[in-house]
Amino acid sequence: MCSIVKQIFLVFFIVGQGYCANVLYLHGVLSPSHHIWNRALAKGLADSGHNVTFLSTDEPKGEVKNLHYIVLEGSYQNLDKIMALKGDDFNIMDYAKESESSKINAARVLSDYAILSCDAIYNSKNGIEKILSYPDDFKFDIVIYDFTCSACLLPIIHKFNYPSIVGVSAFLNPPYTHFLIGGNKYPAYVPHYLLDFKPPMTFYERFYNLLIYSIEDLSFEYELYPGLEKTVRKHLNFKDLPSIKEIEQKTKLLLLNSDHAIDYPEPLQPNMVLVGGLQITEPKELPADIKKFVESGKKGTVLMSLGTNILSNLLGDVVLTSILKTFESLPEYNFIWKFESEPHELPIKPSKNVMVSKFLPQNDLLAHSNLKAFITHAGGLSTQESLWYGKPMVGIPFIDDQYRTIEKSVTMGVGVKLEIAKLNVDIFRKAIKEVIENPSYTENAQKISKLFQDKPKKPLETAIWWIEYVLRNPDAPIYKSPTLELGFLASNNYDIYLVIIACLHIIGFSIRAVYLKLFGNKSTKKVKTN
């Protein structure tokens, strides 16, 4: 009897220790891949017993207990309309060409895009009106927001009296985190995400890297923040609303989609936590038709997917034909390709060793033992999944961080890099055979996989633990960096360096003046003239 009472008491004690928080999750990034990552975290919190209100630009994929979507309907369409009115018929391939040709322009694009996206999101009346219709005394315990494309939605929390704030990003470790929590960036040895440099960088590379960092910082300061202020205040009628920058700097913790095993090393503040790969799930059984095709490859199967933003049908008939002819020239391998249009829209009929599908279970495919390589756009999520399962890559970067990501993969010996503008059958075929038939690529990928997975907790568990840490410790001292108050010059000691240089100049001029006073006349020689 005593034993039963103890067990009942233990159950109630354990339940009592659990804390089911009311979470507001703000996802305002117009990108399906970012939704995948954010949904994985939101679902993880819901599965842990927290009540999650998920304000999202994307539709839910199935129901999850404790996860409640408020969809910002029409955000993507609104963005298209806004860009059309500006005369910008946005095409991802045109952006890719511009990004490749001018990194300086690309460093400013994020600010322009973020402001337009913000306007598009606030024009989604249903979602915004629904969250604003909550009672004024409604209590959220914590707010999580994706800061990748700015803090556009963050001013909404003014209504809820500023709960603890956690910032998250699926975009590696962005170079603009210092705007949120302070700290410093390290352009001397951390390449900007737009650049395919690798440390140690040459003098020119460090100079150019610093230039790109600086242009992006200036763009944020003088374009992004003023543009967001104008947009947000047009849509929100809050009294005494602080500036977006002030609200953003209330952020206590950042969860970043990066990992030291697969990215360049970089010093982190105590409230910056790497949770790279949190979207990766336990592999499930493949659908019967896909499983049969994957396992029927004589020497294995190769997966090709260019993510959610680079649609394969935008590549053009010449490139698509080269891809299909390359696959046909390698009959000993099967190729499974995520192609977003109908197969009959391809310029030529795929050979028997090719399967095309609008949707593929990428995580489960990469986990399959007969999957030998991954042809990818080198996006952050895809690269993580490939390396988690130890699969080498053929990378074809198009935009943003993809250049740095594939360069790092090449450096680690787990992939080769191709340029879409130069893609032809010979180059593509050679690259595929290189990563599959040269065993060093698979061996290196498997080594990285072991490093990537060697952790005390899985990335998703780590993210949830830290969010709950903020709930348990809302006033912990690690959240406040002194650099926010010191400012850029003082936090880098530049003011001290300037004083030292000024003092040295004063001392130098003083010594020269004294020397000239004492010895200047004596050193003057008379010149004899006839």
N, C-alpha and C positions, 0 to 999 in steps of 0.2 A: 504493500500500500504506500509506504513511504517513498519507494522507488518511483511509483507512478506519479505521485505528487511532484517529485523532483523533476521528472520529465516534462510534466505540464508546465511547471514554473519556467523551465529552460526554454520551452517553445515560446511562451509569452515574452520572456526576456529578449530572445533573439528578434522576434517580431517588433518589439518595442524599440530595438536599436536601429531598425531600418527607417529610412526617412524618404517618404514619397513626396518629392518636390513638385511644385507647379512650375513647369518650364515653358518659356516663350522662346521659340526658335525662329529667327528671322533669316530666311534664305532669299536674297534678292539678286542672284547672279543668273543672267539669262544664258545658261549653258546646261544641257542635259547631263553632261559628265559631272559637273559640280553638284547637280541634284543627286546623282547616284551616291556620291561621297557623303553629302550632308544627310541624305535619307538614312544611310547606314548608321551614322551617329545618332540621329533622332530615334531610329528603331531600337538601337542598343539601349538608349535611355528609357524608352517605353518598356522594353523587355525587362529592364531592371526595376520596374515598378513605378517609375516617374510618370506624371501626367504631362504629356508634351503637346502643346499647341504649335503647329508647324505652319507658319506663314510662308508660302512657297510660290515661285513662279511656274512650277511644274505640277502636273497632275499626279495624284497618288498611284502607286503600282500595287494594288491589293490593299486589303484592310489589315491593320495591326492594332492589337489591343493597346489602349492608352495613348495612341498616336492620332491626333485630330488635325486634319488638314484644313487650312483656309487658303484656297487657291486664288492667286492674283491673276484672274482670268484675262486672257487676251494680251498679256504683257509682250509676248514675242511679236504678235501682230501690230501692237501699238508702236513698237520700236521700228518695224518696217515702214509704217506710215510716217513716223517722225523723220526717218532718214530720207524717205521719198520726197517729203516736203522741203527738206534741205537740199535736195538735188543729189543726194548720195544713194545710189542704187547699190547697197552693200553686197559684195560678193566675196566669199571667203578666199577664193583663189586670187582675186585682185589684191586683197589685203596681204595674202602670203607673198606675192611678188613685191609689193611695196615694202613689206617688213624686211624682206631679204635685201632690197636695194638701198634702203635708207634706215639705219638703226636709230638715227637721231629723230626722224619723224615717228618711228615706231614707239619711241620712249614717251611721246606725247599722246599717242593714240588712246591709251588707257583712260586718261582724263576725259577726253572727248566722249569716248564710248560710255564711261560711267555716268556722265551727266545726262546723256540721251537715254540711257537705260533707266535712270532714276525717274525721269519724266514719264517714260513708258509704263513703269511699274505703278506710279501714283495715279495714272490715268485708268488703272484697273479698279474701277469704282467698287465692285462687289467685295473684293478681298479687303481693301483699305477701309471701306465703310463698316465691314463686319467687325474688324478688330477695334475700330474706334467706337463701336456701339457698346463695347463692354462697359459695365458699371465703373464709375470713377474709383470706387473703393475695392475693385477686384485686385487680388494679390497674386502676383507672380513672384516666386522665390528667386529665380535666376533667369537671365536673358542670354541666349547664345545667338551670335550673329556672324554671318559670313562677310568678312571685311574685304574680300578679294577685289570687288568692284565698288569699293567705297562703303561708307556707313549710311547709305541712303535711307534705309528703313529704321535706323537706330533712334532718331528723334521721336518715334512713336512711343518709346518707353517713358517719355515725359508724362504721359497720361497715367502711368503706373508707378510713379514716384521713385524711379531709378533703383530697381533691384540690382543685385550683383551682375556684372557683365563679363561674359567670356567671348573672346573673338576666335573664329576658326577660319581656316583657309585650306582648300584643296590644292592651292597653287604653290606647292613647295614651301620654301621659307621666303616670302616676298621681301624685296629690299626696302619696303616702306613701313615696316613694323614700328620703326622709331617714332612715327607720327602718333602711334597709339599708346605705347607703353614706355617710350624713351629708349635709352640704349644707343649703341653705335652700330654702324655698318662698316664693312672692311673691304673696300674696293681694291686694296693693294693685293689681295690674294683670293677674294671670292668673286668669280665672274658674274656679271649681271645676267639675268635669265635670257636676255635677248642675244647674248653673244656666245659664240662657240669657243671661247678661250678656255685654256686649262692652266692651272698653276703649276710651276711658277711662271708668271706672265713676264713678257719682255717689258722694257720701258715704254715702248709705244702702246702695247696692250694695256698696261696699267693706266697710262694717260687716257686712252680711249674709254676704258672701263669707268674711270672716274668721271669722264665727261658724260657718259650715259646716265650714271647714277645721279649726277648733278642736274642734268636736264629733267629727269623724271621728278626729282625733289622740287625743282622750281615750278614744274608743271602742276604738281599737286598743290603747292603753296599759293600760286597766283592764278590757276585756272580751275582745278578740281574743286577746292573748297569754296571759293566764291560762287562757282556754278551750282554746286549742291545747295548752298544756302538759299540762293534765288529760287531754285526748283522746289525745295522742301517747304519754304515759307509760302510759296504760291498755293500749296495743297494742304498744309497743316495750319490751323488757326489757333495754336496754343498760346496761352498768355505766358509771358516771361520765359520763352523758350531760349535756352543757351545756344551758343554756336555749336555746329556739328563737331568741330574740333574739341571743344570743351566736353561734350558728351562722350566722344570717342575716347578721350583720355581718362575716362572713368573705368576703362577696361582693366580687369584684374588679371586675366590669364589669356594666353594665346595657345591654341592647339594647332600645330602646323603639320601639313602632309609631307613630311620629309623624314629622312633617316640617314644617320652617319654612314651606314653600310653602303649606301648607293648614291649619296650626294657628296659634294665637297665639304670638308670640315669647316665649321664656323663657330666661334664663341657664342654661347647663348646666355640670356639672362635666366634667373631662377623661375620666372613665370612664363618662360617660353618652353613648351613641351612638344617634342617630336612624336607624332603618332602616324607616321607614314605607313600606308597599307591597311588602314582600318576598314576599308571597304571590302577587303579580301575575306571571303567566306569559306567555310568547309566545302570542298568539292562535292557535287551531287552527281548521280548517275546521268549520263548523257541521254537525250532522247534516242529512241531505237534507230531511226534512220541516220542520224548523225554519228552515233556510235559505230554502226556498221561501216559507214564510209571511212571514218577515221582509222578504224582497225584494218581496213582492206588495203591501205597503202603498202606496197611491197617493201619499201625502205622507210616508210613512215609518212606522216602527214604534216603539212605546213599550214598554219593559220594566217590569213591576211585580214586586217581590220584597220581602218584609218580613223577610228573613234566616232564620236557623235557630232562633231562640228565639220569635219572634212568629209563631205559626201562624195562617194566614189564616182557618181555620174557626172560630177563637175570636172573630172580630170581631162575630159575630151576624148574623142575617138582614137586619136593617135596613141595616146598613153594607154588607154584601155586595151587597144589591139596589141600593143607591146606586152602588156601584162599577160593577156590570154595566150599569146604565142609562146611566151616564156614558160608558162605552166605546161603547155602542150609539149614543149621540148624536153620536159623532165617527167616522162611517163612512169618512172619508178617511184615517184612520190605523188600522193594525193594533195590537192589544194582546196581548202575550204575558205571561202571569201565572203565577208560581210559586204554585200552590195545592196544599197538602199532602194534601188529601182527594180523593175521587173526584168527577169533574165532576157526577155526578147528585145529589151532596149540596148543590149550590148551590141557593139558594132559587128562582132563575129560570134558564131556559136561556140560556147565553151566545149573543150574536149572532155572525154569520159572521166578523166582524173580530176575534174573540177566540180565542186559543189558551190553554188551561190545561194545566199539567203539574206533576207532583210534584217533578221535578228539572229545572233548566235550567243550561246552561253559561254562567253569568253573565259571566265574564271574556271569553269569546269573543263573546257577544252585544254587550257594551258596545264591543267593538273594531270591530263591523260598521258600515260607513258609512251604512247605511239606518236605524240605530237613532238616534232623534232625542232621546229623553229617558228618564229613569229615575225611576220612582215607588218610593221607598225609605223604610225606617224610619230612615234616617240613621245606621246603624251605622258604626263606624270603618272596617271592611274595605270595605264597599259604597261608602262615600263616597270612599275612596282609589281604588278601581277606576274609579268614574265619572269622577273628575277626571283620573286617569291617561290616560284615553281622550278627555277633553274633552267629556263629556256633561253637560248641565244636569239638575237634579233637582227633583222635587216631594217634599219631605220630610215624613213623618208620624212624629214621634218618639213613643216609648212609655216608655222607661226610661233611666236612668243618663246616659251620655255623649252620648246621641242628641240631647238638648236643646241642649247646647253645640255639637255638631257641625253641626246644621242652622242654628243661629244664625250660626255662622262662614260657612257657605255662603251664607246670605242677605246677610251683610255683604260678601262677595266678589262678589256679583252673579251667582252661578251656580245659585241655586235659590230656591224659595219654600217657606214653611212652612205646614202645615195642622195643625189639631187634630182628632184622631180623633173626639172627642165632638161636634164641630160639623160633621162631614163630611156633605154632601148633594150632590145632582147638580149644582146651580148652582155651588157653591163649588169642587167638584172639577173640573168642566169648565173653569171660568174659569182655574184654576191650571195645568192641562195646556196649554191654549191659550197662556197667558202665556209659559211657558218655551220652548215650541216656536216660536211665531210672532213673539215679540219677539227679534230676532237678537242683542241684547246678552247674553243668557244664554249662548248657544252661543259667542259671541266671547270672553266672559270665561272660560268653562270651557276653551277652547282655549289662552288665555294662561296659565292656571294649569297646564294640562297641560305646556306647554313648561317652566315653572319647575320643576315637580315632577320631570320627567324629565332636567333639565339637571344631571347629576352625573358625577363622574369614574368612578364604578362604579355598577352597579345595586344596589338596596338589599340583595338577598340576598348578592351578592358582598361588599358592605361588612360585613355581619354575619359572614360566614365569615372574612373577613380579620381582624376584631377578635378572634374566638374563637381563631384561630391565633396572634394577637399574644399573648394570655394564655398559650397553650401555650409560645410561644418565650420569653416574659418573665414568668415567674410572680411575680417580686418587683419589678416596676416600681414606681416611687414614686407614680405617678398613682392607685393604687388606694386610698390611705388619706387620707381627709379629716380634717383636724384637728378639725372640728366634732363628730365622734363622741366625742372626749375632752373638748372644751370644754363640751359641753352646750348646751341651747337658749339660756339667758340669756347666757352668755359669747360664744357664736358670733354673736349678734346685737348685742353690746355693751350689752345692757340693764343689765348690772351696772354698767358705767361711767356710763350715763345716770342710774341710781339714785343712784350716789355723787355725781354732779354736782348732781342735784336736792337731795339731802340737804345738800351743802355750801352750796348757794345758800340753802336754808332756814335753816341755821345762821348764815350771814353776815347774812341778813335779820333774823333774831331778835336777833342781837348788835347790829346797828346800831340797831334799834328800842329795845333795852334801854339802850344808851349814850345815845341821844337823850332818852329819857324821864328818865334819871338827870340829864343836864345841863340840860335845858330844860323838863322836865315841870312843875316848880313855878312857873317864871316865866310859863308860858303860862296859868296858872290866874288868872282875873280875879275880883276881889271884886264881888259883886253887892250894890248898895245896897238896903236894905229900909226901909220906913217904920215 
